[in-house]
């Protein structure tokens, strides 16, 4: 099992992310998104390097972090 498969939970084509700039309201996101759960320090460091509200979002429901699927290919 590769690192990406351990971190990725499922692909969500139209999730809702929290936009903190508009007063903590949720908005639909466009594109392919994956809900991930970081399991190692390497995953956490990788997620810290991504641009917030561009490449990663906090989901409006559930756990984990929404990350663009194309960004996960770099791990």
PDB file of N, H, CA, C and O in Angstrom:
ATOM      1  N   UNK A   1       0.852  -1.170   0.000  1.00  0.00           N
ATOM      2  CA  UNK A   1       0.000   0.000   0.000  1.00  0.00           C
ATOM      3  C   UNK A   1       0.904   1.241   0.000  1.00  0.00           C
ATOM      4  O   UNK A   1       1.807   1.357   0.828  1.00  0.00           O
ATOM      5  N   UNK A   2       0.657   2.152  -0.920  1.00  0.00           N
ATOM      6  H   UNK A   2      -0.077   2.058  -1.593  1.00  0.00           H
ATOM      7  CA  UNK A   2       1.490   3.350  -1.022  1.00  0.00           C
ATOM      8  C   UNK A   2       1.084   4.377   0.036  1.00  0.00           C
ATOM      9  O   UNK A   2       0.046   4.249   0.685  1.00  0.00           O
ATOM     10  N   UNK A   3       1.921   5.385   0.192  1.00  0.00           N
ATOM     11  H   UNK A   3       2.765   5.489  -0.335  1.00  0.00           H
ATOM     12  CA  UNK A   3       1.668   6.444   1.173  1.00  0.00           C
ATOM     13  C   UNK A   3       0.373   7.176   0.868  1.00  0.00           C
ATOM     14  O   UNK A   3      -0.397   7.487   1.777  1.00  0.00           O
ATOM     15  N   UNK A   4       0.124   7.455  -0.425  1.00  0.00           N
ATOM     16  H   UNK A   4       0.749   7.202  -1.164  1.00  0.00           H
ATOM     17  CA  UNK A   4      -1.090   8.167  -0.808  1.00  0.00           C
ATOM     18  C   UNK A   4      -2.326   7.353  -0.487  1.00  0.00           C
ATOM     19  O   UNK A   4      -3.329   7.911  -0.042  1.00  0.00           O
ATOM     20  N   UNK A   5      -2.280   6.037  -0.705  1.00  0.00           N
ATOM     21  H   UNK A   5      -1.465   5.584  -1.067  1.00  0.00           H
ATOM     22  CA  UNK A   5      -3.438   5.202  -0.420  1.00  0.00           C
ATOM     23  C   UNK A   5      -3.724   5.144   1.076  1.00  0.00           C
ATOM     24  O   UNK A   5      -4.887   5.069   1.472  1.00  0.00           O
ATOM     25  N   UNK A   6      -2.687   5.176   1.916  1.00  0.00           N
ATOM     26  H   UNK A   6      -1.742   5.236   1.594  1.00  0.00           H
ATOM     27  CA  UNK A   6      -2.908   5.162   3.357  1.00  0.00           C
ATOM     28  C   UNK A   6      -3.517   6.469   3.837  1.00  0.00           C
ATOM     29  O   UNK A   6      -4.293   6.483   4.793  1.00  0.00           O
ATOM     30  N   UNK A   7      -3.165   7.580   3.169  1.00  0.00           N
ATOM     31  H   UNK A   7      -2.536   7.569   2.392  1.00  0.00           H
ATOM     32  CA  UNK A   7      -3.662   8.870   3.605  1.00  0.00           C
ATOM     33  C   UNK A   7      -5.040   9.170   3.024  1.00  0.00           C
ATOM     34  O   UNK A   7      -5.831   9.859   3.668  1.00  0.00           O
ATOM     35  N   UNK A   8      -5.348   8.678   1.838  1.00  0.00           N
ATOM     36  H   UNK A   8      -4.705   8.118   1.315  1.00  0.00           H
ATOM     37  CA  UNK A   8      -6.605   9.023   1.178  1.00  0.00           C
ATOM     38  C   UNK A   8      -7.739   8.132   1.684  1.00  0.00           C
ATOM     39  O   UNK A   8      -7.580   6.923   1.849  1.00  0.00           O
ATOM     40  N   UNK A   9      -8.869   8.757   1.922  1.00  0.00           N
ATOM     41  H   UNK A   9      -8.999   9.740   1.788  1.00  0.00           H
ATOM     42  CA  UNK A   9     -10.042   8.000   2.351  1.00  0.00           C
ATOM     43  C   UNK A   9     -10.997   7.804   1.183  1.00  0.00           C
ATOM     44  O   UNK A   9     -11.309   6.668   0.825  1.00  0.00           O
ATOM     45  N   UNK A  10     -11.464   8.890   0.588  1.00  0.00           N
ATOM     46  H   UNK A  10     -11.211   9.813   0.879  1.00  0.00           H
ATOM     47  CA  UNK A  10     -12.372   8.769  -0.541  1.00  0.00           C
ATOM     48  C   UNK A  10     -12.341  10.046  -1.373  1.00  0.00           C
ATOM     49  O   UNK A  10     -11.956  11.111  -0.889  1.00  0.00           O
ATOM     50  N   UNK A  11     -12.749   9.921  -2.624  1.00  0.00           N
ATOM     51  H   UNK A  11     -13.062   9.056  -3.017  1.00  0.00           H
ATOM     52  CA  UNK A  11     -12.792  11.059  -3.535  1.00  0.00           C
ATOM     53  C   UNK A  11     -14.197  11.640  -3.502  1.00  0.00           C
ATOM     54  O   UNK A  11     -15.183  10.909  -3.603  1.00  0.00           O
ATOM     55  N   UNK A  12     -14.282  12.953  -3.361  1.00  0.00           N
ATOM     56  H   UNK A  12     -13.481  13.547  -3.279  1.00  0.00           H
ATOM     57  CA  UNK A  12     -15.574  13.627  -3.311  1.00  0.00           C
ATOM     58  C   UNK A  12     -15.632  14.653  -4.431  1.00  0.00           C
ATOM     59  O   UNK A  12     -14.916  15.652  -4.369  1.00  0.00           O
ATOM     60  N   UNK A  13     -16.463  14.445  -5.461  1.00  0.00           N
ATOM     61  H   UNK A  13     -17.046  13.634  -5.511  1.00  0.00           H
ATOM     62  CA  UNK A  13     -16.493  15.371  -6.595  1.00  0.00           C
ATOM     63  C   UNK A  13     -17.074  16.743  -6.271  1.00  0.00           C
ATOM     64  O   UNK A  13     -16.626  17.723  -6.865  1.00  0.00           O
ATOM     65  N   UNK A  14     -18.030  16.873  -5.379  1.00  0.00           N
ATOM     66  H   UNK A  14     -18.394  16.076  -4.896  1.00  0.00           H
ATOM     67  CA  UNK A  14     -18.647  18.169  -5.043  1.00  0.00           C
ATOM     68  C   UNK A  14     -18.809  18.320  -3.533  1.00  0.00           C
ATOM     69  O   UNK A  14     -19.939  18.388  -3.049  1.00  0.00           O
ATOM     70  N   UNK A  15     -17.717  18.374  -2.777  1.00  0.00           N
ATOM     71  H   UNK A  15     -16.799  18.318  -3.170  1.00  0.00           H
ATOM     72  CA  UNK A  15     -17.856  18.545  -1.328  1.00  0.00           C
ATOM     73  C   UNK A  15     -18.142  19.993  -0.973  1.00  0.00           C
ATOM     74  O   UNK A  15     -18.058  20.877  -1.825  1.00  0.00           O
ATOM     75  N   UNK A  16     -18.473  20.230   0.271  1.00  0.00           N
ATOM     76  H   UNK A  16     -18.541  19.512   0.963  1.00  0.00           H
ATOM     77  CA  UNK A  16     -18.661  21.584   0.774  1.00  0.00           C
ATOM     78  C   UNK A  16     -17.531  21.880   1.739  1.00  0.00           C
ATOM     79  O   UNK A  16     -17.293  21.134   2.689  1.00  0.00           O
ATOM     80  N   UNK A  17     -16.837  22.984   1.479  1.00  0.00           N
ATOM     81  H   UNK A  17     -17.031  23.590   0.707  1.00  0.00           H
ATOM     82  CA  UNK A  17     -15.731  23.394   2.340  1.00  0.00           C
ATOM     83  C   UNK A  17     -16.094  24.649   3.101  1.00  0.00           C
ATOM     84  O   UNK A  17     -16.961  25.414   2.678  1.00  0.00           O
ATOM     85  N   UNK A  18     -15.435  24.861   4.216  1.00  0.00           N
ATOM     86  H   UNK A  18     -14.730  24.240   4.560  1.00  0.00           H
ATOM     87  CA  UNK A  18     -15.667  26.055   5.021  1.00  0.00           C
ATOM     88  C   UNK A  18     -14.782  27.180   4.510  1.00  0.00           C
ATOM     89  O   UNK A  18     -13.567  27.020   4.390  1.00  0.00           O
ATOM     90  N   UNK A  19     -15.395  28.319   4.211  1.00  0.00           N
ATOM     91  H   UNK A  19     -16.382  28.450   4.309  1.00  0.00           H
ATOM     92  CA  UNK A  19     -14.657  29.495   3.782  1.00  0.00           C
ATOM     93  C   UNK A  19     -14.634  30.471   4.949  1.00  0.00           C
ATOM     94  O   UNK A  19     -15.641  31.119   5.234  1.00  0.00           O
ATOM     95  N   UNK A  20     -13.509  30.581   5.616  1.00  0.00           N
ATOM     96  H   UNK A  20     -12.691  30.054   5.384  1.00  0.00           H
ATOM     97  CA  UNK A  20     -13.395  31.435   6.798  1.00  0.00           C
ATOM     98  C   UNK A  20     -13.423  32.913   6.444  1.00  0.00           C
ATOM     99  O   UNK A  20     -13.754  33.747   7.286  1.00  0.00           O
ATOM    100  N   UNK A  21     -13.079  33.243   5.205  1.00  0.00           N
ATOM    101  H   UNK A  21     -12.810  32.565   4.521  1.00  0.00           H
ATOM    102  CA  UNK A  21     -13.072  34.651   4.805  1.00  0.00           C
ATOM    103  C   UNK A  21     -14.482  35.226   4.724  1.00  0.00           C
ATOM    104  O   UNK A  21     -14.662  36.435   4.863  1.00  0.00           O
ATOM    105  N   UNK A  22     -15.469  34.387   4.503  1.00  0.00           N
ATOM    106  H   UNK A  22     -15.322  33.405   4.390  1.00  0.00           H
ATOM    107  CA  UNK A  22     -16.838  34.886   4.401  1.00  0.00           C
ATOM    108  C   UNK A  22     -17.630  34.630   5.678  1.00  0.00           C
ATOM    109  O   UNK A  22     -18.850  34.465   5.632  1.00  0.00           O
ATOM    110  N   UNK A  23     -16.953  34.597   6.798  1.00  0.00           N
ATOM    111  H   UNK A  23     -15.962  34.730   6.836  1.00  0.00           H
ATOM    112  CA  UNK A  23     -17.657  34.449   8.070  1.00  0.00           C
ATOM    113  C   UNK A  23     -18.035  33.031   8.406  1.00  0.00           C
ATOM    114  O   UNK A  23     -19.128  32.802   8.923  1.00  0.00           O
ATOM    115  N   UNK A  24     -17.183  32.073   8.137  1.00  0.00           N
ATOM    116  H   UNK A  24     -16.295  32.259   7.717  1.00  0.00           H
ATOM    117  CA  UNK A  24     -17.406  30.673   8.480  1.00  0.00           C
ATOM    118  C   UNK A  24     -18.616  30.075   7.796  1.00  0.00           C
ATOM    119  O   UNK A  24     -19.357  29.305   8.406  1.00  0.00           O
ATOM    120  N   UNK A  25     -18.824  30.417   6.545  1.00  0.00           N
ATOM    121  H   UNK A  25     -18.222  31.043   6.049  1.00  0.00           H
ATOM    122  CA  UNK A  25     -19.917  29.817   5.787  1.00  0.00           C
ATOM    123  C   UNK A  25     -19.357  28.712   4.901  1.00  0.00           C
ATOM    124  O   UNK A  25     -18.196  28.755   4.494  1.00  0.00           O
ATOM    125  N   UNK A  26     -20.194  27.725   4.610  1.00  0.00           N
ATOM    126  H   UNK A  26     -21.137  27.690   4.941  1.00  0.00           H
ATOM    127  CA  UNK A  26     -19.743  26.652   3.732  1.00  0.00           C
ATOM    128  C   UNK A  26     -20.098  26.998   2.294  1.00  0.00           C
ATOM    129  O   UNK A  26     -21.096  27.668   2.027  1.00  0.00           O
ATOM    130  N   UNK A  27     -19.268  26.531   1.379  1.00  0.00           N
ATOM    131  H   UNK A  27     -18.458  25.987   1.596  1.00  0.00           H
ATOM    132  CA  UNK A  27     -19.521  26.777  -0.035  1.00  0.00           C
ATOM    133  C   UNK A  27     -19.149  25.529  -0.815  1.00  0.00           C
ATOM    134  O   UNK A  27     -18.239  24.804  -0.413  1.00  0.00           O
ATOM    135  N   UNK A  28     -19.838  25.258  -1.932  1.00  0.00           N
ATOM    136  H   UNK A  28     -20.577  25.846  -2.259  1.00  0.00           H
ATOM    137  CA  UNK A  28     -19.493  24.092  -2.751  1.00  0.00           C
ATOM    138  C   UNK A  28     -18.154  24.316  -3.444  1.00  0.00           C
ATOM    139  O   UNK A  28     -17.867  25.412  -3.926  1.00  0.00           O
ATOM    140  N   UNK A  29     -17.351  23.278  -3.487  1.00  0.00           N
ATOM    141  H   UNK A  29     -17.584  22.388  -3.096  1.00  0.00           H
ATOM    142  CA  UNK A  29     -16.041  23.348  -4.124  1.00  0.00           C
ATOM    143  C   UNK A  29     -16.098  22.693  -5.498  1.00  0.00           C
ATOM    144  O   UNK A  29     -16.781  21.686  -5.684  1.00  0.00           O
ATOM    145  N   UNK A  30     -15.389  23.261  -6.449  1.00  0.00           N
ATOM    146  H   UNK A  30     -14.835  24.079  -6.299  1.00  0.00           H
ATOM    147  CA  UNK A  30     -15.357  22.700  -7.797  1.00  0.00           C
ATOM    148  C   UNK A  30     -14.088  21.886  -7.982  1.00  0.00           C
ATOM    149  O   UNK A  30     -13.045  22.217  -7.418  1.00  0.00           O
ATOM    150  N   UNK A  31     -14.174  20.824  -8.769  1.00  0.00           N
ATOM    151  H   UNK A  31     -15.022  20.555  -9.226  1.00  0.00           H
ATOM    152  CA  UNK A  31     -13.012  19.983  -9.046  1.00  0.00           C
ATOM    153  C   UNK A  31     -13.054  18.689  -8.257  1.00  0.00           C
ATOM    154  O   UNK A  31     -14.029  18.403  -7.563  1.00  0.00           O
ATOM    155  N   UNK A  32     -11.993  17.911  -8.368  1.00  0.00           N
ATOM    156  H   UNK A  32     -11.201  18.143  -8.932  1.00  0.00           H
ATOM    157  CA  UNK A  32     -11.893  16.639  -7.659  1.00  0.00           C
ATOM    158  C   UNK A  32     -11.184  16.839  -6.333  1.00  0.00           C
ATOM    159  O   UNK A  32     -10.065  17.352  -6.285  1.00  0.00           O
ATOM    160  N   UNK A  33     -11.833  16.437  -5.275  1.00  0.00           N
ATOM    161  H   UNK A  33     -12.741  16.021  -5.314  1.00  0.00           H
ATOM    162  CA  UNK A  33     -11.302  16.602  -3.921  1.00  0.00           C
ATOM    163  C   UNK A  33     -11.265  15.258  -3.223  1.00  0.00           C
ATOM    164  O   UNK A  33     -12.126  14.408  -3.448  1.00  0.00           O
ATOM    165  N   UNK A  34     -10.279  15.070  -2.386  1.00  0.00           N
ATOM    166  H   UNK A  34      -9.580  15.761  -2.203  1.00  0.00           H
ATOM    167  CA  UNK A  34     -10.164  13.860  -1.582  1.00  0.00           C
ATOM    168  C   UNK A  34     -10.179  14.249  -0.112  1.00  0.00           C
ATOM    169  O   UNK A  34      -9.548  15.224   0.295  1.00  0.00           O
ATOM    170  N   UNK A  35     -10.901  13.479   0.667  1.00  0.00           N
ATOM    171  H   UNK A  35     -11.414  12.687   0.336  1.00  0.00           H
ATOM    172  CA  UNK A  35     -10.903  13.678   2.116  1.00  0.00           C
ATOM    173  C   UNK A  35      -9.782  12.814   2.668  1.00  0.00           C
ATOM    174  O   UNK A  35      -9.802  11.593   2.512  1.00  0.00           O
ATOM    175  N   UNK A  36      -8.810  13.436   3.310  1.00  0.00           N
ATOM    176  H   UNK A  36      -8.794  14.428   3.437  1.00  0.00           H
ATOM    177  CA  UNK A  36      -7.639  12.706   3.780  1.00  0.00           C
ATOM    178  C   UNK A  36      -7.513  12.800   5.286  1.00  0.00           C
ATOM    179  O   UNK A  36      -8.010  13.732   5.919  1.00  0.00           O
ATOM    180  N   UNK A  37      -6.838  11.816   5.840  1.00  0.00           N
ATOM    181  H   UNK A  37      -6.434  11.059   5.326  1.00  0.00           H
ATOM    182  CA  UNK A  37      -6.508  11.759   7.258  1.00  0.00           C
ATOM    183  C   UNK A  37      -4.999  11.616   7.352  1.00  0.00           C
ATOM    184  O   UNK A  37      -4.470  10.557   7.015  1.00  0.00           O
ATOM    185  N   UNK A  38      -4.287  12.644   7.797  1.00  0.00           N
ATOM    186  H   UNK A  38      -4.717  13.505   8.070  1.00  0.00           H
ATOM    187  CA  UNK A  38      -2.834  12.511   7.929  1.00  0.00           C
ATOM    188  C   UNK A  38      -2.486  11.499   9.020  1.00  0.00           C
ATOM    189  O   UNK A  38      -3.046  11.533  10.116  1.00  0.00           O
ATOM    190  N   UNK A  39      -1.556  10.598   8.702  1.00  0.00           N
ATOM    191  H   UNK A  39      -1.101  10.571   7.812  1.00  0.00           H
ATOM    192  CA  UNK A  39      -1.198   9.553   9.658  1.00  0.00           C
ATOM    193  C   UNK A  39       0.252   9.629  10.115  1.00  0.00           C
ATOM    194  O   UNK A  39       0.616   8.992  11.103  1.00  0.00           O
ATOM    195  N   UNK A  40       1.086  10.394   9.419  1.00  0.00           N
ATOM    196  H   UNK A  40       0.791  10.911   8.616  1.00  0.00           H
ATOM    197  CA  UNK A  40       2.495  10.509   9.800  1.00  0.00           C
ATOM    198  C   UNK A  40       2.901  11.978   9.794  1.00  0.00           C
ATOM    199  O   UNK A  40       2.166  12.828   9.291  1.00  0.00           O
ATOM    200  N   UNK A  41       4.064  12.273  10.351  1.00  0.00           N
ATOM    201  H   UNK A  41       4.660  11.582  10.759  1.00  0.00           H
ATOM    202  CA  UNK A  41       4.569  13.644  10.345  1.00  0.00           C
ATOM    203  C   UNK A  41       4.822  14.108   8.924  1.00  0.00           C
ATOM    204  O   UNK A  41       4.706  15.299   8.635  1.00  0.00           O
ATOM    205  N   UNK A  42       5.165  13.190   8.031  1.00  0.00           N
ATOM    206  H   UNK A  42       5.259  12.222   8.265  1.00  0.00           H
ATOM    207  CA  UNK A  42       5.403  13.546   6.622  1.00  0.00           C
ATOM    208  C   UNK A  42       4.115  14.071   5.976  1.00  0.00           C
ATOM    209  O   UNK A  42       4.148  15.050   5.230  1.00  0.00           O
ATOM    210  N   UNK A  43       2.989  13.424   6.260  1.00  0.00           N
ATOM    211  H   UNK A  43       2.962  12.629   6.866  1.00  0.00           H
ATOM    212  CA  UNK A  43       1.700  13.889   5.740  1.00  0.00           C
ATOM    213  C   UNK A  43       1.355  15.267   6.292  1.00  0.00           C
ATOM    214  O   UNK A  43       0.901  16.139   5.552  1.00  0.00           O
ATOM    215  N   UNK A  44       1.566  15.463   7.578  1.00  0.00           N
ATOM    216  H   UNK A  44       1.934  14.754   8.180  1.00  0.00           H
ATOM    217  CA  UNK A  44       1.245  16.741   8.211  1.00  0.00           C
ATOM    218  C   UNK A  44       2.099  17.859   7.624  1.00  0.00           C
ATOM    219  O   UNK A  44       1.596  18.946   7.340  1.00  0.00           O
ATOM    220  N   UNK A  45       3.380  17.592   7.443  1.00  0.00           N
ATOM    221  H   UNK A  45       3.788  16.709   7.674  1.00  0.00           H
ATOM    222  CA  UNK A  45       4.269  18.602   6.860  1.00  0.00           C
ATOM    223  C   UNK A  45       3.843  18.925   5.427  1.00  0.00           C
ATOM    224  O   UNK A  45       3.844  20.091   5.031  1.00  0.00           O
ATOM    225  N   UNK A  46       3.482  17.910   4.652  1.00  0.00           N
ATOM    226  H   UNK A  46       3.482  16.963   4.974  1.00  0.00           H
ATOM    227  CA  UNK A  46       3.014  18.129   3.283  1.00  0.00           C
ATOM    228  C   UNK A  46       1.766  18.999   3.267  1.00  0.00           C
ATOM    229  O   UNK A  46       1.662  19.905   2.439  1.00  0.00           O
ATOM    230  N   UNK A  47       0.820  18.743   4.161  1.00  0.00           N
ATOM    231  H   UNK A  47       0.905  18.008   4.833  1.00  0.00           H
ATOM    232  CA  UNK A  47      -0.412  19.531   4.214  1.00  0.00           C
ATOM    233  C   UNK A  47      -0.148  20.965   4.657  1.00  0.00           C
ATOM    234  O   UNK A  47      -0.855  21.879   4.231  1.00  0.00           O
ATOM    235  N   UNK A  48       0.849  21.178   5.498  1.00  0.00           N
ATOM    236  H   UNK A  48       1.423  20.436   5.844  1.00  0.00           H
ATOM    237  CA  UNK A  48       1.188  22.534   5.927  1.00  0.00           C
ATOM    238  C   UNK A  48       1.746  23.361   4.777  1.00  0.00           C
ATOM    239  O   UNK A  48       1.608  24.585   4.775  1.00  0.00           O
ATOM    240  N   UNK A  49       2.371  22.716   3.804  1.00  0.00           N
ATOM    241  H   UNK A  49       2.484  21.722   3.805  1.00  0.00           H
ATOM    242  CA  UNK A  49       2.954  23.428   2.665  1.00  0.00           C
ATOM    243  C   UNK A  49       1.915  23.846   1.626  1.00  0.00           C
ATOM    244  O   UNK A  49       2.190  24.717   0.802  1.00  0.00           O
ATOM    245  N   UNK A  50       0.729  23.240   1.653  1.00  0.00           N
ATOM    246  H   UNK A  50       0.505  22.532   2.323  1.00  0.00           H
ATOM    247  CA  UNK A  50      -0.315  23.585   0.681  1.00  0.00           C
ATOM    248  C   UNK A  50      -0.966  24.918   1.040  1.00  0.00           C
ATOM    249  O   UNK A  50      -1.023  25.294   2.211  1.00  0.00           O
ATOM    250  N   UNK A  51      -1.448  25.617   0.039  1.00  0.00           N
ATOM    251  H   UNK A  51      -1.401  25.311  -0.912  1.00  0.00           H
ATOM    252  CA  UNK A  51      -2.132  26.899   0.258  1.00  0.00           C
ATOM    253  C   UNK A  51      -3.536  26.648   0.794  1.00  0.00           C
ATOM    254  O   UNK A  51      -4.315  25.901   0.203  1.00  0.00           O
ATOM    255  N   UNK A  52      -3.849  27.287   1.928  1.00  0.00           N
ATOM    256  H   UNK A  52      -3.216  27.894   2.408  1.00  0.00           H
ATOM    257  CA  UNK A  52      -5.176  27.138   2.522  1.00  0.00           C
ATOM    258  C   UNK A  52      -6.199  27.902   1.685  1.00  0.00           C
ATOM    259  O   UNK A  52      -5.904  28.979   1.165  1.00  0.00           O
ATOM    260  N   UNK A  53      -7.382  27.350   1.558  1.00  0.00           N
ATOM    261  H   UNK A  53      -7.621  26.475   1.980  1.00  0.00           H
ATOM    262  CA  UNK A  53      -8.488  27.885   0.745  1.00  0.00           C
ATOM    263  C   UNK A  53      -8.161  27.895  -0.743  1.00  0.00           C
ATOM    264  O   UNK A  53      -8.876  28.529  -1.520  1.00  0.00           O
ATOM    265  N   UNK A  54      -7.103  27.210  -1.159  1.00  0.00           N
ATOM    266  H   UNK A  54      -6.523  26.695  -0.528  1.00  0.00           H
ATOM    267  CA  UNK A  54      -6.786  27.026  -2.580  1.00  0.00           C
ATOM    268  C   UNK A  54      -6.613  25.533  -2.855  1.00  0.00           C
ATOM    269  O   UNK A  54      -7.306  24.965  -3.699  1.00  0.00           O
ATOM    270  N   UNK A  55      -5.688  24.908  -2.139  1.00  0.00           N
ATOM    271  H   UNK A  55      -5.125  25.369  -1.453  1.00  0.00           H
ATOM    272  CA  UNK A  55      -5.391  23.487  -2.323  1.00  0.00           C
ATOM    273  C   UNK A  55      -5.967  22.617  -1.221  1.00  0.00           C
ATOM    274  O   UNK A  55      -6.067  21.402  -1.389  1.00  0.00           O
ATOM    275  N   UNK A  56      -6.350  23.212  -0.095  1.00  0.00           N
ATOM    276  H   UNK A  56      -6.269  24.200   0.041  1.00  0.00           H
ATOM    277  CA  UNK A  56      -6.937  22.446   1.005  1.00  0.00           C
ATOM    278  C   UNK A  56      -8.018  23.272   1.685  1.00  0.00           C
ATOM    279  O   UNK A  56      -7.940  24.500   1.746  1.00  0.00           O
ATOM    280  N   UNK A  57      -9.009  22.589   2.186  1.00  0.00           N
ATOM    281  H   UNK A  57      -9.072  21.592   2.137  1.00  0.00           H
ATOM    282  CA  UNK A  57     -10.126  23.227   2.888  1.00  0.00           C
ATOM    283  C   UNK A  57     -10.503  22.380   4.086  1.00  0.00           C
ATOM    284  O   UNK A  57     -10.284  21.168   4.102  1.00  0.00           O
ATOM    285  N   UNK A  58     -11.063  23.022   5.072  1.00  0.00           N
ATOM    286  H   UNK A  58     -11.241  24.006   5.058  1.00  0.00           H
ATOM    287  CA  UNK A  58     -11.695  22.298   6.165  1.00  0.00           C
ATOM    288  C   UNK A  58     -13.089  21.905   5.686  1.00  0.00           C
ATOM    289  O   UNK A  58     -13.813  22.754   5.166  1.00  0.00           O
ATOM    290  N   UNK A  59     -13.487  20.644   5.846  1.00  0.00           N
ATOM    291  H   UNK A  59     -12.899  19.954   6.269  1.00  0.00           H
ATOM    292  CA  UNK A  59     -14.818  20.243   5.390  1.00  0.00           C
ATOM    293  C   UNK A  59     -15.910  20.802   6.297  1.00  0.00           C
ATOM    294  O   UNK A  59     -15.694  21.020   7.489  1.00  0.00           O
ATOM    295  N   UNK A  60     -17.075  21.030   5.719  1.00  0.00           N
ATOM    296  H   UNK A  60     -17.251  20.853   4.750  1.00  0.00           H
ATOM    297  CA  UNK A  60     -18.190  21.536   6.523  1.00  0.00           C
ATOM    298  C   UNK A  60     -18.839  20.431   7.344  1.00  0.00           C
ATOM    299  O   UNK A  60     -19.485  20.712   8.353  1.00  0.00           O
ATOM    300  N   UNK A  61     -18.677  19.176   6.926  1.00  0.00           N
ATOM    301  H   UNK A  61     -18.152  18.947   6.106  1.00  0.00           H
ATOM    302  CA  UNK A  61     -19.193  18.038   7.685  1.00  0.00           C
ATOM    303  C   UNK A  61     -18.144  16.939   7.695  1.00  0.00           C
ATOM    304  O   UNK A  61     -17.328  16.843   6.779  1.00  0.00           O
ATOM    305  N   UNK A  62     -18.167  16.127   8.710  1.00  0.00           N
ATOM    306  H   UNK A  62     -18.830  16.205   9.454  1.00  0.00           H
ATOM    307  CA  UNK A  62     -17.249  14.998   8.777  1.00  0.00           C
ATOM    308  C   UNK A  62     -15.885  15.380   9.302  1.00  0.00           C
ATOM    309  O   UNK A  62     -15.677  16.494   9.784  1.00  0.00           O
ATOM    310  N   UNK A  63     -14.960  14.448   9.205  1.00  0.00           N
ATOM    311  H   UNK A  63     -15.129  13.543   8.814  1.00  0.00           H
ATOM    312  CA  UNK A  63     -13.615  14.643   9.709  1.00  0.00           C
ATOM    313  C   UNK A  63     -12.628  14.652   8.560  1.00  0.00           C
ATOM    314  O   UNK A  63     -13.000  14.416   7.410  1.00  0.00           O
ATOM    315  N   UNK A  64     -11.380  14.923   8.867  1.00  0.00           N
ATOM    316  H   UNK A  64     -11.078  15.115   9.800  1.00  0.00           H
ATOM    317  CA  UNK A  64     -10.346  14.933   7.846  1.00  0.00           C
ATOM    318  C   UNK A  64     -10.207  16.304   7.209  1.00  0.00           C
ATOM    319  O   UNK A  64     -10.796  17.283   7.668  1.00  0.00           O
ATOM    320  N   UNK A  65      -9.422  16.358   6.149  1.00  0.00           N
ATOM    321  H   UNK A  65      -8.943  15.563   5.776  1.00  0.00           H
ATOM    322  CA  UNK A  65      -9.146  17.590   5.420  1.00  0.00           C
ATOM    323  C   UNK A  65      -9.424  17.341   3.950  1.00  0.00           C
ATOM    324  O   UNK A  65      -9.074  16.281   3.429  1.00  0.00           O
ATOM    325  N   UNK A  66     -10.050  18.302   3.264  1.00  0.00           N
ATOM    326  H   UNK A  66     -10.334  19.162   3.687  1.00  0.00           H
ATOM    327  CA  UNK A  66     -10.278  18.188   1.834  1.00  0.00           C
ATOM    328  C   UNK A  66      -9.056  18.725   1.099  1.00  0.00           C
ATOM    329  O   UNK A  66      -8.653  19.870   1.303  1.00  0.00           O
ATOM    330  N   UNK A  67      -8.467  17.888   0.241  1.00  0.00           N
ATOM    331  H   UNK A  67      -8.794  16.958   0.076  1.00  0.00           H
ATOM    332  CA  UNK A  67      -7.275  18.246  -0.512  1.00  0.00           C
ATOM    333  C   UNK A  67      -7.525  17.959  -1.979  1.00  0.00           C
ATOM    334  O   UNK A  67      -8.140  16.948  -2.319  1.00  0.00           O
ATOM    335  N   UNK A  68      -7.047  18.854  -2.866  1.00  0.00           N
ATOM    336  H   UNK A  68      -6.547  19.675  -2.589  1.00  0.00           H
ATOM    337  CA  UNK A  68      -7.170  18.600  -4.298  1.00  0.00           C
ATOM    338  C   UNK A  68      -6.474  17.283  -4.645  1.00  0.00           C
ATOM    339  O   UNK A  68      -5.346  17.035  -4.220  1.00  0.00           O
ATOM    340  N   UNK A  69      -7.154  16.453  -5.414  1.00  0.00           N
ATOM    341  H   UNK A  69      -8.070  16.654  -5.759  1.00  0.00           H
ATOM    342  CA  UNK A  69      -6.620  15.146  -5.758  1.00  0.00           C
ATOM    343  C   UNK A  69      -5.315  15.251  -6.542  1.00  0.00           C
ATOM    344  O   UNK A  69      -4.423  14.423  -6.361  1.00  0.00           O
ATOM    345  N   UNK A  70      -5.188  16.261  -7.417  1.00  0.00           N
ATOM    346  H   UNK A  70      -5.913  16.933  -7.565  1.00  0.00           H
ATOM    347  CA  UNK A  70      -3.957  16.393  -8.201  1.00  0.00           C
ATOM    348  C   UNK A  70      -2.757  16.732  -7.325  1.00  0.00           C
ATOM    349  O   UNK A  70      -1.630  16.432  -7.717  1.00  0.00           O
ATOM    350  N   UNK A  71      -2.945  17.341  -6.163  1.00  0.00           N
ATOM    351  H   UNK A  71      -3.860  17.585  -5.844  1.00  0.00           H
ATOM    352  CA  UNK A  71      -1.842  17.660  -5.245  1.00  0.00           C
ATOM    353  C   UNK A  71      -1.345  16.408  -4.536  1.00  0.00           C
ATOM    354  O   UNK A  71      -0.184  16.354  -4.130  1.00  0.00           O
ATOM    355  N   UNK A  72      -2.201  15.399  -4.378  1.00  0.00           N
ATOM    356  H   UNK A  72      -3.144  15.443  -4.707  1.00  0.00           H
ATOM    357  CA  UNK A  72      -1.789  14.175  -3.693  1.00  0.00           C
ATOM    358  C   UNK A  72      -0.829  13.353  -4.540  1.00  0.00           C
ATOM    359  O   UNK A  72      -0.123  12.497  -4.006  1.00  0.00           O
ATOM    360  N   UNK A  73      -0.785  13.584  -5.818  1.00  0.00           N
ATOM    361  H   UNK A  73      -1.358  14.279  -6.252  1.00  0.00           H
ATOM    362  CA  UNK A  73       0.133  12.848  -6.689  1.00  0.00           C
ATOM    363  C   UNK A  73       1.574  13.195  -6.407  1.00  0.00           C
ATOM    364  O   UNK A  73       2.470  12.438  -6.782  1.00  0.00           O
ATOM    365  N   UNK A  74       1.830  14.334  -5.748  1.00  0.00           N
ATOM    366  H   UNK A  74       1.103  14.949  -5.444  1.00  0.00           H
ATOM    367  CA  UNK A  74       3.191  14.756  -5.454  1.00  0.00           C
ATOM    368  C   UNK A  74       3.811  14.048  -4.270  1.00  0.00           C
ATOM    369  O   UNK A  74       5.013  14.176  -4.036  1.00  0.00           O
ATOM    370  N   UNK A  75       3.023  13.307  -3.522  1.00  0.00           N
ATOM    371  H   UNK A  75       2.046  13.203  -3.712  1.00  0.00           H
ATOM    372  CA  UNK A  75       3.565  12.591  -2.355  1.00  0.00           C
ATOM    373  C   UNK A  75       4.258  11.333  -2.823  1.00  0.00           C
ATOM    374  O   UNK A  75       4.786  10.579  -2.006  1.00  0.00           O
TER     375      UNK A  75
END
